[in-house]
Amino acid sequence: MSTFRNSADEQEPAPKRKTDWKAVRDQVVGLLAGVVRWVGLLFALVLVLHVIFVIGEANPDNGIVSWVADWSEGLSLGFKDLFTPDDPKLAVLVNYGIAAIFWLVVSSIVARIIRRVGGAS
């Protein structure tokens, strides 16, 4: 019988690592605030594309133009008929442009609130 012991048998279990919950919270808060900003940016982009398609007289039967028009209706909220100038292109430019600015501003404010309430720097 051999008295040789394997060094793996003698190893103590590795100490458990402590989780830095503040760092985890900061990462989650930062991620959430970033998602809010990106969503606002994407909403504004859809509205700006709609303005470009209308002013540029893009083909309304095109799938992309149709998709953007459908989404911009919902994203424009109450802004799509805020102003009613005689020129329909001007109406789209002003109303949907205001809606795009609204989404940029609101998403920025909400992201800032998330960071402040969440304690992220």
MOPAC internal coordinates of N, CA, C and O (Angstrom, degrees):
PM7 1SCF
backbone

  N    0.0000 0     0.00 0     0.00 0    0    0    0
  C    1.4272 1     0.00 0     0.00 0    1    0    0
  C    1.5242 1   109.00 1     0.00 0    2    1    0
  O    1.2310 1   121.66 1   -44.25 1    3    2    1
  N    1.2837 1   114.42 1   135.75 1    3    2    1
  C    1.4577 1   119.32 1  -176.61 1    5    3    2
  C    1.5185 1   110.06 1   -97.49 1    6    5    3
  O    1.2310 1   120.95 1   -38.03 1    7    6    5
  N    1.3061 1   115.79 1   141.97 1    7    6    5
  C    1.4666 1   120.60 1   177.98 1    9    7    6
  C    1.5165 1   110.84 1  -100.00 1   10    9    7
  O    1.2310 1   121.17 1  -167.53 1   11   10    9
  N    1.3066 1   115.37 1    12.47 1   11   10    9
  C    1.4609 1   120.08 1   179.98 1   13   11   10
  C    1.5207 1   109.09 1   -70.53 1   14   13   11
  O    1.2310 1   120.72 1   -50.32 1   15   14   13
  N    1.3139 1   116.22 1   129.68 1   15   14   13
  C    1.4720 1   120.65 1   178.80 1   17   15   14
  C    1.5208 1   108.86 1  -111.85 1   18   17   15
  O    1.2310 1   121.49 1   -42.97 1   19   18   17
  N    1.2759 1   114.75 1   137.03 1   19   18   17
  C    1.4611 1   121.10 1   178.00 1   21   19   18
  C    1.5270 1   108.54 1   -75.76 1   22   21   19
  O    1.2310 1   120.28 1   -41.17 1   23   22   21
  N    1.3117 1   117.08 1   138.83 1   23   22   21
  C    1.4692 1   120.15 1  -178.79 1   25   23   22
  C    1.5256 1   111.78 1   -64.21 1   26   25   23
  O    1.2310 1   120.07 1   154.91 1   27   26   25
  N    1.3144 1   117.48 1   -25.09 1   27   26   25
  C    1.4672 1   120.63 1   178.41 1   29   27   26
  C    1.5211 1   110.68 1   -68.21 1   30   29   27
  O    1.2310 1   120.49 1   150.84 1   31   30   29
  N    1.3398 1   116.67 1   -29.16 1   31   30   29
  C    1.4564 1   120.23 1   179.08 1   33   31   30
  C    1.5220 1   111.32 1   -71.03 1   34   33   31
  O    1.2310 1   120.16 1   153.41 1   35   34   33
  N    1.2930 1   117.30 1   -26.59 1   35   34   33
  C    1.4566 1   121.68 1  -175.25 1   37   35   34
  C    1.5259 1   113.40 1   -90.31 1   38   37   35
  O    1.2310 1   120.30 1   170.92 1   39   38   37
  N    1.3085 1   117.03 1    -9.08 1   39   38   37
  C    1.4672 1   119.01 1  -176.95 1   41   39   38
  C    1.5134 1   110.94 1   -69.29 1   42   41   39
  O    1.2310 1   122.03 1   -40.06 1   43   42   41
  N    1.3112 1   113.71 1   139.94 1   43   42   41
  C    1.4555 1   119.55 1   175.57 1   45   43   42
  C    1.5148 1   108.72 1   -83.68 1   46   45   43
  O    1.2310 1   120.22 1   -26.28 1   47   46   45
  N    1.3170 1   117.19 1   153.72 1   47   46   45
  C    1.4694 1   118.16 1   177.78 1   49   47   46
  C    1.5279 1   110.25 1   -61.72 1   50   49   47
  O    1.2310 1   121.86 1   -35.20 1   51   50   49
  N    1.3261 1   114.04 1   144.80 1   51   50   49
  C    1.4694 1   119.49 1  -179.46 1   53   51   50
  C    1.5226 1   109.38 1   -64.24 1   54   53   51
  O    1.2310 1   120.67 1   -40.71 1   55   54   53
  N    1.3230 1   116.32 1   139.29 1   55   54   53
  C    1.4671 1   118.16 1   178.39 1   57   55   54
  C    1.5288 1   110.51 1   -65.64 1   58   57   55
  O    1.2310 1   121.02 1   -35.90 1   59   58   57
  N    1.3035 1   115.65 1   144.10 1   59   58   57
  C    1.4659 1   120.08 1   179.43 1   61   59   58
  C    1.5185 1   109.60 1   -71.32 1   62   61   59
  O    1.2310 1   121.78 1   -41.36 1   63   62   61
  N    1.3112 1   114.19 1   138.64 1   63   62   61
  C    1.4615 1   119.51 1   178.15 1   65   63   62
  C    1.5210 1   109.15 1   -82.54 1   66   65   63
  O    1.2310 1   121.16 1   -39.22 1   67   66   65
  N    1.3032 1   115.38 1   140.78 1   67   66   65
  C    1.4585 1   119.32 1   176.69 1   69   67   66
  C    1.5228 1   108.40 1   -85.42 1   70   69   67
  O    1.2310 1   121.40 1   -40.75 1   71   70   69
  N    1.3126 1   114.92 1   139.25 1   71   70   69
  C    1.4576 1   120.49 1   178.69 1   73   71   70
  C    1.5209 1   108.85 1   -87.13 1   74   73   71
  O    1.2310 1   121.50 1   -48.97 1   75   74   73
  N    1.3123 1   114.73 1   131.03 1   75   74   73
  C    1.4623 1   120.39 1   176.76 1   77   75   74
  C    1.5350 1   107.21 1   -85.76 1   78   77   75
  O    1.2310 1   120.78 1   -87.77 1   79   78   77
  N    1.3318 1   116.11 1    92.23 1   79   78   77
  C    1.4595 1   120.84 1  -174.58 1   81   79   78
  C    1.5189 1   112.49 1   -66.44 1   82   81   79
  O    1.2310 1   119.90 1   151.35 1   83   82   81
  N    1.3208 1   117.80 1   -28.65 1   83   82   81
  C    1.4686 1   119.97 1   177.56 1   85   83   82
  C    1.5258 1   109.95 1   -65.47 1   86   85   83
  O    1.2310 1   120.91 1   138.23 1   87   86   85
  N    1.3316 1   115.87 1   -41.77 1   87   86   85
  C    1.4693 1   119.50 1   178.45 1   89   87   86
  C    1.5265 1   110.96 1   -66.07 1   90   89   87
  O    1.2310 1   120.50 1   140.77 1   91   90   89
  N    1.3314 1   116.64 1   -39.23 1   91   90   89
  C    1.4660 1   120.74 1   178.22 1   93   91   90
  C    1.5329 1   109.64 1   -63.47 1   94   93   91
  O    1.2310 1   120.82 1   133.74 1   95   94   93
  N    1.3432 1   116.03 1   -46.26 1   95   94   93
  C    1.4618 1   120.18 1   179.20 1   97   95   94
  C    1.5252 1   110.68 1   -60.41 1   98   97   95
  O    1.2310 1   120.45 1   135.27 1   99   98   97
  N    1.3330 1   116.75 1   -44.73 1   99   98   97
  C    1.4642 1   120.35 1   179.81 1  101   99   98
  C    1.5264 1   111.55 1   -60.97 1  102  101   99
  O    1.2310 1   120.45 1   141.25 1  103  102  101
  N    1.3295 1   116.74 1   -38.75 1  103  102  101
  C    1.4628 1   119.98 1   178.52 1  105  103  102
  C    1.5248 1   111.52 1   -67.15 1  106  105  103
  O    1.2310 1   120.44 1   137.05 1  107  106  105
  N    1.3193 1   116.76 1   -42.95 1  107  106  105
  C    1.4733 1   120.63 1  -179.68 1  109  107  106
  C    1.5221 1   110.10 1   -65.41 1  110  109  107
  O    1.2310 1   120.67 1   135.91 1  111  110  109
  N    1.3315 1   116.32 1   -44.09 1  111  110  109
  C    1.4675 1   120.34 1   179.70 1  113  111  110
  C    1.5222 1   110.02 1   -63.53 1  114  113  111
  O    1.2310 1   120.44 1   136.24 1  115  114  113
  N    1.3187 1   116.76 1   -43.76 1  115  114  113
  C    1.4600 1   120.24 1   178.31 1  117  115  114
  C    1.5163 1   112.38 1   -62.63 1  118  117  115
  O    1.2310 1   120.79 1   139.09 1  119  118  117
  N    1.3346 1   116.09 1   -40.91 1  119  118  117
  C    1.4583 1   120.60 1   178.17 1  121  119  118
  C    1.5209 1   111.03 1   -64.29 1  122  121  119
  O    1.2310 1   120.23 1   134.70 1  123  122  121
  N    1.3313 1   117.17 1   -45.30 1  123  122  121
  C    1.4599 1   121.31 1   179.83 1  125  123  122
  C    1.5280 1   111.18 1   -62.46 1  126  125  123
  O    1.2310 1   120.53 1   135.97 1  127  126  125
  N    1.3317 1   116.59 1   -44.03 1  127  126  125
  C    1.4642 1   120.13 1   178.46 1  129  127  126
  C    1.5249 1   110.41 1   -63.77 1  130  129  127
  O    1.2310 1   120.13 1   141.32 1  131  130  129
  N    1.3137 1   117.36 1   -38.68 1  131  130  129
  C    1.4611 1   120.84 1   177.90 1  133  131  130
  C    1.5169 1   112.41 1   -64.72 1  134  133  131
  O    1.2310 1   120.75 1   139.55 1  135  134  133
  N    1.3212 1   116.17 1   -40.45 1  135  134  133
  C    1.4712 1   120.28 1   178.25 1  137  135  134
  C    1.5261 1   110.14 1   -63.12 1  138  137  135
  O    1.2310 1   120.49 1   137.24 1  139  138  137
  N    1.3209 1   116.67 1   -42.76 1  139  138  137
  C    1.4738 1   120.57 1   178.88 1  141  139  138
  C    1.5294 1   109.91 1   -60.40 1  142  141  139
  O    1.2310 1   120.25 1   135.67 1  143  142  141
  N    1.3244 1   117.13 1   -44.33 1  143  142  141
  C    1.4725 1   120.60 1   179.30 1  145  143  142
  C    1.5242 1   111.58 1   -62.74 1  146  145  143
  O    1.2310 1   120.44 1   136.90 1  147  146  145
  N    1.3333 1   116.76 1   -43.10 1  147  146  145
  C    1.4639 1   120.24 1  -179.53 1  149  147  146
  C    1.5273 1   111.80 1   -66.59 1  150  149  147
  O    1.2310 1   120.28 1   141.09 1  151  150  149
  N    1.3131 1   117.07 1   -38.91 1  151  150  149
  C    1.4670 1   120.05 1   178.20 1  153  151  150
  C    1.5292 1   110.01 1   -62.96 1  154  153  151
  O    1.2310 1   120.49 1   135.16 1  155  154  153
  N    1.3377 1   116.67 1   -44.84 1  155  154  153
  C    1.4647 1   120.06 1   177.07 1  157  155  154
  C    1.5174 1   111.84 1   -60.93 1  158  157  155
  O    1.2310 1   120.65 1   140.49 1  159  158  157
  N    1.3206 1   116.37 1   -39.51 1  159  158  157
  C    1.4619 1   120.71 1   178.67 1  161  159  158
  C    1.5241 1   111.29 1   -65.72 1  162  161  159
  O    1.2310 1   120.37 1   137.88 1  163  162  161
  N    1.3273 1   116.90 1   -42.12 1  163  162  161
  C    1.4701 1   120.30 1   178.51 1  165  163  162
  C    1.5261 1   111.59 1   -65.39 1  166  165  163
  O    1.2310 1   120.36 1   139.36 1  167  166  165
  N    1.3425 1   116.92 1   -40.64 1  167  166  165
  C    1.4633 1   119.61 1   177.05 1  169  167  166
  C    1.5244 1   110.62 1   -61.50 1  170  169  167
  O    1.2310 1   120.61 1   135.78 1  171  170  169
  N    1.3235 1   116.44 1   -44.22 1  171  170  169
  C    1.4624 1   120.26 1   179.09 1  173  171  170
  C    1.5254 1   110.34 1   -63.77 1  174  173  171
  O    1.2310 1   120.19 1   141.47 1  175  174  173
  N    1.3246 1   117.23 1   -38.53 1  175  174  173
  C    1.4678 1   120.93 1   179.50 1  177  175  174
  C    1.5213 1   111.15 1   -62.71 1  178  177  175
  O    1.2310 1   120.16 1   137.76 1  179  178  177
  N    1.3250 1   117.29 1   -42.24 1  179  178  177
  C    1.4679 1   120.72 1   178.09 1  181  179  178
  C    1.5276 1   110.04 1   -60.99 1  182  181  179
  O    1.2310 1   120.37 1   137.56 1  183  182  181
  N    1.3224 1   116.90 1   -42.44 1  183  182  181
  C    1.4676 1   120.26 1   179.89 1  185  183  182
  C    1.5295 1   111.58 1   -66.50 1  186  185  183
  O    1.2310 1   120.19 1   138.90 1  187  186  185
  N    1.3122 1   117.25 1   -41.10 1  187  186  185
  C    1.4634 1   120.88 1   178.84 1  189  187  186
  C    1.5291 1   110.45 1   -65.97 1  190  189  187
  O    1.2310 1   120.51 1   139.68 1  191  190  189
  N    1.3321 1   116.63 1   -40.32 1  191  190  189
  C    1.4661 1   118.90 1   176.01 1  193  191  190
  C    1.5249 1   111.16 1   -61.17 1  194  193  191
  O    1.2310 1   120.14 1   140.80 1  195  194  193
  N    1.3123 1   117.34 1   -39.20 1  195  194  193
  C    1.4684 1   120.46 1   177.57 1  197  195  194
  C    1.5281 1   110.44 1   -61.02 1  198  197  195
  O    1.2310 1   120.73 1   135.76 1  199  198  197
  N    1.3163 1   116.20 1   -44.24 1  199  198  197
  C    1.4708 1   120.09 1   177.88 1  201  199  198
  C    1.5248 1   109.98 1   -59.61 1  202  201  199
  O    1.2310 1   120.45 1   133.38 1  203  202  201
  N    1.3155 1   116.74 1   -46.62 1  203  202  201
  C    1.4735 1   120.73 1  -179.34 1  205  203  202
  C    1.5228 1   110.57 1   -62.22 1  206  205  203
  O    1.2310 1   120.05 1   137.00 1  207  206  205
  N    1.3299 1   117.52 1   -43.00 1  207  206  205
  C    1.4587 1   120.32 1  -179.77 1  209  207  206
  C    1.5249 1   112.02 1   -65.19 1  210  209  207
  O    1.2310 1   120.17 1   141.05 1  211  210  209
  N    1.3228 1   117.27 1   -38.95 1  211  210  209
  C    1.4710 1   119.99 1  -179.83 1  213  211  210
  C    1.5247 1   110.33 1   -70.31 1  214  213  211
  O    1.2310 1   120.22 1   131.83 1  215  214  213
  N    1.3214 1   117.19 1   -48.17 1  215  214  213
  C    1.4690 1   120.15 1  -178.71 1  217  215  214
  C    1.5279 1   110.71 1   -65.64 1  218  217  215
  O    1.2310 1   120.55 1   142.68 1  219  218  217
  N    1.3396 1   116.55 1   -37.32 1  219  218  217
  C    1.4589 1   120.23 1   179.14 1  221  219  218
  C    1.5156 1   113.94 1   -81.99 1  222  221  219
  O    1.2310 1   119.98 1  -178.37 1  223  222  221
  N    1.3152 1   117.64 1     1.63 1  223  222  221
  C    1.4594 1   124.30 1   179.71 1  225  223  222
  C    1.5292 1   111.91 1    55.11 1  226  225  223
  O    1.2310 1   120.94 1  -130.53 1  227  226  225
  N    1.3348 1   115.81 1    49.47 1  227  226  225
  C    1.4603 1   120.81 1   177.76 1  229  227  226
  C    1.5186 1   109.89 1   -66.90 1  230  229  227
  O    1.2310 1   121.05 1   -24.36 1  231  230  229
  N    1.3196 1   115.59 1   155.64 1  231  230  229
  C    1.4557 1   122.52 1  -178.81 1  233  231  230
  C    1.5368 1   109.62 1   -65.39 1  234  233  231
  O    1.2310 1   119.45 1   -66.39 1  235  234  233
  N    1.3345 1   118.65 1   113.61 1  235  234  233
  C    1.4688 1   120.89 1  -177.90 1  237  235  234
  C    1.5327 1   113.27 1   -67.30 1  238  237  235
  O    1.2310 1   119.87 1   164.50 1  239  238  237
  N    1.3427 1   117.85 1   -15.50 1  239  238  237
  C    1.4626 1   120.97 1   178.79 1  241  239  238
  C    1.5255 1   112.53 1   -85.40 1  242  241  239
  O    1.2310 1   120.47 1   171.01 1  243  242  241
  N    1.3249 1   116.70 1    -8.99 1  243  242  241
  C    1.4589 1   121.01 1   177.20 1  245  243  242
  C    1.5198 1   109.10 1   -67.34 1  246  245  243
  O    1.2310 1   120.21 1   -39.11 1  247  246  245
  N    1.3206 1   117.20 1   140.89 1  247  246  245
  C    1.4620 1   121.85 1  -176.84 1  249  247  246
  C    1.5199 1   113.48 1   -61.15 1  250  249  247
  O    1.2310 1   120.39 1   137.57 1  251  250  249
  N    1.3288 1   116.86 1   -42.43 1  251  250  249
  C    1.4684 1   120.56 1  -179.49 1  253  251  250
  C    1.5205 1   110.32 1   -66.62 1  254  253  251
  O    1.2310 1   120.81 1   132.83 1  255  254  253
  N    1.3243 1   116.06 1   -47.17 1  255  254  253
  C    1.4689 1   120.66 1  -179.32 1  257  255  254
  C    1.5272 1   109.98 1   -61.53 1  258  257  255
  O    1.2310 1   120.51 1   138.07 1  259  258  257
  N    1.3192 1   116.62 1   -41.93 1  259  258  257
  C    1.4586 1   121.27 1   179.45 1  261  259  258
  C    1.5288 1   111.23 1   -64.90 1  262  261  259
  O    1.2310 1   120.25 1   136.53 1  263  262  261
  N    1.3343 1   117.13 1   -43.47 1  263  262  261
  C    1.4598 1   121.50 1   179.26 1  265  263  262
  C    1.5238 1   110.98 1   -62.59 1  266  265  263
  O    1.2310 1   120.66 1   134.93 1  267  266  265
  N    1.3285 1   116.35 1   -45.07 1  267  266  265
  C    1.4701 1   120.94 1   179.51 1  269  267  266
  C    1.5249 1   109.97 1   -63.38 1  270  269  267
  O    1.2310 1   119.99 1   138.11 1  271  270  269
  N    1.3273 1   117.62 1   -41.89 1  271  270  269
  C    1.4714 1   121.19 1   179.71 1  273  271  270
  C    1.5357 1   110.47 1   -62.93 1  274  273  271
  O    1.2310 1   120.50 1   137.69 1  275  274  273
  N    1.3308 1   116.65 1   -42.31 1  275  274  273
  C    1.4679 1   120.21 1   179.68 1  277  275  274
  C    1.5218 1   111.34 1   -63.13 1  278  277  275
  O    1.2310 1   120.62 1   132.21 1  279  278  277
  N    1.3200 1   116.43 1   -47.79 1  279  278  277
  C    1.4638 1   120.31 1  -179.06 1  281  279  278
  C    1.5245 1   111.75 1   -67.29 1  282  281  279
  O    1.2310 1   120.31 1   142.84 1  283  282  281
  N    1.3218 1   117.01 1   -37.16 1  283  282  281
  C    1.4628 1   119.04 1  -177.72 1  285  283  282
  C    1.5203 1   111.95 1   -67.43 1  286  285  283
  O    1.2310 1   120.21 1   153.06 1  287  286  285
  N    1.3201 1   117.21 1   -26.94 1  287  286  285
  C    1.4650 1   119.78 1   176.26 1  289  287  286
  C    1.5225 1   110.67 1   -60.22 1  290  289  287
  O    1.2310 1   120.50 1   134.16 1  291  290  289
  N    1.3152 1   116.65 1   -45.84 1  291  290  289
  C    1.4622 1   120.37 1  -179.90 1  293  291  290
  C    1.5197 1   112.62 1   -72.98 1  294  293  291
  O    1.2310 1   120.45 1   143.75 1  295  294  293
  N    1.3271 1   116.75 1   -36.25 1  295  294  293
  C    1.4618 1   120.77 1  -176.64 1  297  295  294
  C    1.5243 1   113.49 1   -76.75 1  298  297  295
  O    1.2310 1   120.56 1   162.99 1  299  298  297
  N    1.3205 1   116.53 1   -17.01 1  299  298  297
  C    1.4663 1   119.16 1  -177.52 1  301  299  298
  C    1.5279 1   112.08 1   -76.39 1  302  301  299
  O    1.2310 1   120.95 1   167.34 1  303  302  301
  N    1.3494 1   115.79 1   -12.66 1  303  302  301
  C    1.4646 1   121.29 1   179.18 1  305  303  302
  C    1.5203 1   109.89 1    53.08 1  306  305  303
  O    1.2310 1   119.33 1    52.38 1  307  306  305
  N    1.3096 1   118.88 1  -127.62 1  307  306  305
  C    1.4666 1   121.65 1  -178.75 1  309  307  306
  C    1.5171 1   113.18 1   -93.41 1  310  309  307
  O    1.2310 1   120.60 1  -171.23 1  311  310  309
  N    1.3249 1   116.47 1     8.77 1  311  310  309
  C    1.4606 1   119.55 1  -174.81 1  313  311  310
  C    1.5275 1   113.62 1   -86.97 1  314  313  311
  O    1.2310 1   119.24 1   163.82 1  315  314  313
  N    1.3372 1   119.05 1   -16.18 1  315  314  313
  C    1.4652 1   119.87 1  -170.85 1  317  315  314
  C    1.5267 1   113.82 1   -65.75 1  318  317  315
  O    1.2310 1   119.66 1   159.66 1  319  318  317
  N    1.3241 1   118.25 1   -20.34 1  319  318  317
  C    1.4687 1   119.91 1   176.32 1  321  319  318
  C    1.5251 1   111.07 1  -128.42 1  322  321  319
  O    1.2310 1   120.96 1  -149.87 1  323  322  321
  N    1.3262 1   115.76 1    30.13 1  323  322  321
  C    1.4626 1   120.57 1  -179.71 1  325  323  322
  C    1.5221 1   111.03 1   -64.60 1  326  325  323
  O    1.2310 1   120.56 1   132.20 1  327  326  325
  N    1.3142 1   116.53 1   -47.80 1  327  326  325
  C    1.4662 1   122.17 1   176.16 1  329  327  326
  C    1.5200 1   108.18 1  -114.81 1  330  329  327
  O    1.2310 1   120.71 1   -35.88 1  331  330  329
  N    1.3406 1   116.25 1   144.12 1  331  330  329
  C    1.4664 1   120.55 1  -177.88 1  333  331  330
  C    1.5239 1   111.32 1  -127.52 1  334  333  331
  O    1.2310 1   120.21 1  -112.93 1  335  334  333
  N    1.3405 1   117.21 1    67.07 1  335  334  333
  C    1.4582 1   118.39 1   176.34 1  337  335  334
  C    1.5333 1   110.39 1   -69.72 1  338  337  335
  O    1.2310 1   120.50 1   -15.53 1  339  338  337
  N    1.3148 1   116.64 1   164.47 1  339  338  337
  C    1.4620 1   121.32 1  -178.64 1  341  339  338
  C    1.5307 1   112.17 1   -64.83 1  342  341  339
  O    1.2310 1   120.40 1   144.44 1  343  342  341
  N    1.3131 1   116.85 1   -35.56 1  343  342  341
  C    1.4666 1   121.15 1  -178.98 1  345  343  342
  C    1.5343 1   109.43 1   -82.22 1  346  345  343
  O    1.2310 1   119.77 1   -62.63 1  347  346  345
  N    1.3390 1   118.04 1   117.37 1  347  346  345
  C    1.4665 1   119.97 1  -177.89 1  349  347  346
  C    1.5411 1   113.33 1   -64.45 1  350  349  347
  O    1.2310 1   120.03 1   149.02 1  351  350  349
  N    1.3175 1   117.54 1   -30.98 1  351  350  349
  C    1.4663 1   120.12 1   177.29 1  353  351  350
  C    1.5238 1   110.93 1   -67.36 1  354  353  351
  O    1.2310 1   120.84 1   140.85 1  355  354  353
  N    1.3248 1   116.00 1   -39.15 1  355  354  353
  C    1.4587 1   120.02 1   177.36 1  357  355  354
  C    1.5309 1   110.32 1   -65.72 1  358  357  355
  O    1.2310 1   120.65 1   142.09 1  359  358  357
  N    1.3116 1   116.35 1   -37.91 1  359  358  357
  C    1.4669 1   120.51 1   178.38 1  361  359  358
  C    1.5272 1   110.77 1   -61.92 1  362  361  359
  O    1.2310 1   120.21 1   136.17 1  363  362  361
  N    1.3250 1   117.20 1   -43.83 1  363  362  361
  C    1.4630 1   120.98 1   178.30 1  365  363  362
  C    1.5236 1   110.12 1   -65.54 1  366  365  363
  O    1.2310 1   120.37 1   136.33 1  367  366  365
  N    1.3221 1   116.90 1   -43.67 1  367  366  365
  C    1.4676 1   120.60 1  -179.78 1  369  367  366
  C    1.5273 1   111.26 1   -58.97 1  370  369  367
  O    1.2310 1   120.36 1   130.76 1  371  370  369
  N    1.3117 1   116.93 1   -49.24 1  371  370  369
  C    1.4652 1   120.94 1  -176.33 1  373  371  370
  C    1.5296 1   111.22 1   -70.85 1  374  373  371
  O    1.2310 1   120.17 1   127.86 1  375  374  373
  N    1.3170 1   117.28 1   -52.14 1  375  374  373
  C    1.4593 1   120.54 1  -173.51 1  377  375  374
  C    1.5301 1   112.83 1   -68.45 1  378  377  375
  O    1.2310 1   120.16 1   132.06 1  379  378  377
  N    1.3085 1   117.29 1   -47.94 1  379  378  377
  C    1.4608 1   119.57 1  -179.65 1  381  379  378
  C    1.5307 1   110.69 1   -74.45 1  382  381  379
  O    1.2310 1   120.12 1   151.96 1  383  382  381
  N    1.3153 1   117.38 1   -28.04 1  383  382  381
  C    1.4634 1   120.50 1   173.78 1  385  383  382
  C    1.5263 1   111.10 1   -64.97 1  386  385  383
  O    1.2310 1   120.34 1   138.00 1  387  386  385
  N    1.3231 1   116.95 1   -42.00 1  387  386  385
  C    1.4675 1   120.70 1   176.61 1  389  387  386
  C    1.5290 1   110.11 1   -63.98 1  390  389  387
  O    1.2310 1   120.42 1   139.72 1  391  390  389
  N    1.3301 1   116.80 1   -40.28 1  391  390  389
  C    1.4713 1   120.28 1   178.33 1  393  391  390
  C    1.5340 1   110.86 1   -62.56 1  394  393  391
  O    1.2310 1   120.13 1   139.90 1  395  394  393
  N    1.3318 1   117.35 1   -40.10 1  395  394  393
  C    1.4685 1   120.77 1   178.15 1  397  395  394
  C    1.5252 1   110.56 1   -63.42 1  398  397  395
  O    1.2310 1   120.50 1   135.80 1  399  398  397
  N    1.3180 1   116.66 1   -44.20 1  399  398  397
  C    1.4723 1   120.41 1   178.14 1  401  399  398
  C    1.5266 1   109.89 1   -63.46 1  402  401  399
  O    1.2310 1   120.47 1   140.10 1  403  402  401
  N    1.3231 1   116.71 1   -39.90 1  403  402  401
  C    1.4629 1   121.15 1   177.30 1  405  403  402
  C    1.5285 1   110.69 1   -55.73 1  406  405  403
  O    1.2310 1   120.06 1   131.09 1  407  406  405
  N    1.3438 1   117.49 1   -48.91 1  407  406  405
  C    1.4610 1   120.43 1  -178.67 1  409  407  406
  C    1.5210 1   111.88 1   -63.31 1  410  409  407
  O    1.2310 1   120.24 1   141.52 1  411  410  409
  N    1.3365 1   117.15 1   -38.48 1  411  410  409
  C    1.4655 1   119.65 1   178.38 1  413  411  410
  C    1.5240 1   111.15 1   -64.86 1  414  413  411
  O    1.2310 1   120.51 1   135.84 1  415  414  413
  N    1.3125 1   116.64 1   -44.16 1  415  414  413
  C    1.4603 1   120.87 1  -178.05 1  417  415  414
  C    1.5354 1   110.61 1   -69.01 1  418  417  415
  O    1.2310 1   120.28 1   132.51 1  419  418  417
  N    1.3126 1   117.06 1   -47.49 1  419  418  417
  C    1.4654 1   120.49 1  -177.61 1  421  419  418
  C    1.5242 1   110.99 1   -63.83 1  422  421  419
  O    1.2310 1   119.88 1   136.59 1  423  422  421
  N    1.3266 1   117.84 1   -43.41 1  423  422  421
  C    1.4657 1   119.07 1  -179.89 1  425  423  422
  C    1.5241 1   111.03 1   -65.86 1  426  425  423
  O    1.2310 1   120.14 1   145.87 1  427  426  425
  N    1.3153 1   117.34 1   -34.13 1  427  426  425
  C    1.4597 1   120.56 1   176.88 1  429  427  426
  C    1.5288 1   111.05 1   -66.50 1  430  429  427
  O    1.2310 1   120.48 1   135.74 1  431  430  429
  N    1.3137 1   116.69 1   -44.26 1  431  430  429
  C    1.4673 1   121.02 1   179.55 1  433  431  430
  C    1.5330 1   110.41 1   -65.09 1  434  433  431
  O    1.2310 1   119.95 1   135.17 1  435  434  433
  N    1.3254 1   117.71 1   -44.83 1  435  434  433
  C    1.4609 1   120.85 1  -179.51 1  437  435  434
  C    1.5306 1   110.51 1   -64.16 1  438  437  435
  O    1.2310 1   119.94 1   139.45 1  439  438  437
  N    1.3180 1   117.72 1   -40.55 1  439  438  437
  C    1.4680 1   120.56 1   177.94 1  441  439  438
  C    1.5226 1   110.68 1   -63.16 1  442  441  439
  O    1.2310 1   120.34 1   139.26 1  443  442  441
  N    1.3184 1   116.95 1   -40.74 1  443  442  441
  C    1.4694 1   120.78 1   178.15 1  445  443  442
  C    1.5283 1   110.68 1   -64.63 1  446  445  443
  O    1.2310 1   120.38 1   139.01 1  447  446  445
  N    1.3242 1   116.88 1   -40.99 1  447  446  445
  C    1.4725 1   120.29 1   177.72 1  449  447  446
  C    1.5199 1   110.59 1   -64.28 1  450  449  447
  O    1.2310 1   120.22 1   137.87 1  451  450  449
  N    1.3264 1   117.18 1   -42.13 1  451  450  449
  C    1.4726 1   120.42 1   178.45 1  453  451  450
  C    1.5281 1   110.00 1   -59.93 1  454  453  451
  O    1.2310 1   120.24 1   136.41 1  455  454  453
  N    1.3126 1   117.15 1   -43.59 1  455  454  453
  C    1.4689 1   120.15 1   179.79 1  457  455  454
  C    1.5249 1   111.09 1   -65.51 1  458  457  455
  O    1.2310 1   120.59 1   137.89 1  459  458  457
  N    1.3087 1   116.48 1   -42.11 1  459  458  457
  C    1.4638 1   119.95 1  -178.18 1  461  459  458
  C    1.5211 1   111.68 1   -68.01 1  462  461  459
  O    1.2310 1   120.23 1   134.11 1  463  462  461
  N    1.3317 1   117.16 1   -45.89 1  463  462  461
  C    1.4616 1   120.61 1  -179.22 1  465  463  462
  C    1.5409 1   109.91 1   -69.56 1  466  465  463
  O    1.2310 1   120.76 1   142.79 1  467  466  465
  N    1.3301 1   116.15 1   -37.21 1  467  466  465
  C    1.4513 1   119.79 1  -179.09 1  469  467  466
  C    1.5085 1   114.33 1   -75.92 1  470  469  467
  O    1.2310 1   120.08 1   167.55 1  471  470  469
  N    1.3097 1   117.44 1   -12.45 1  471  470  469
  C    1.4505 1   121.04 1   177.33 1  473  471  470
  C    1.5069 1   114.51 1    84.26 1  474  473  471
  O    1.2310 1   119.47 1  -172.09 1  475  474  473
  N    1.3218 1   118.61 1     7.91 1  475  474  473
  C    1.4613 1   120.74 1   177.88 1  477  475  474
  C    1.5140 1   109.20 1   -78.20 1  478  477  475
  O    1.2310 1   121.53 1   -29.87 1  479  478  477
  N    1.3060 1   114.68 1   150.13 1  479  478  477
  C    1.4623 1   118.25 1  -178.88 1  481  479  478
  C    1.5054 1   111.96 1   -91.18 1  482  481  479
  O    1.2310 1   120.10 1   180.00 1  483  482  481

